[in-house]
Amino acid sequence: MHDFTHIDRSQIPSQWPVRGNKNDARILQALTIPAESKNSSQHNQSKKAHRNGIKKPKTHRYPSLKGTDPKFRRNHRHALHGTMKALKEAKEGKRDTV
């Protein structure tokens, strides 16, 4: 019997040439290929996540206008200026309503 323990996993063909019983090939393949480690598990993940609490993302009072329409941003700048002007005039008594 040959010793197949030194063969790398990439060198082993997907199907062994079978001359006799198919179970012999399966046993041989099971003996020569080491078990791969598992990729992931959901065990304990919920407990870990809730240990410090699941927090909402922080939101700011004025969200960024990055990515908005440039035409809207230009008009918005002028609209804010007009609003500040109206508030200032109302504070000084030059205007009845805002």
PyMOL commands that set and color helices and strands:
alter all, ss='L'
color gray80, all
select helices_A, chain A and resi 9-11+22-32+45-51+70-92
alter helices_A, ss='H'
color red, helices_A
deselect
rebuild
show_as cartoon
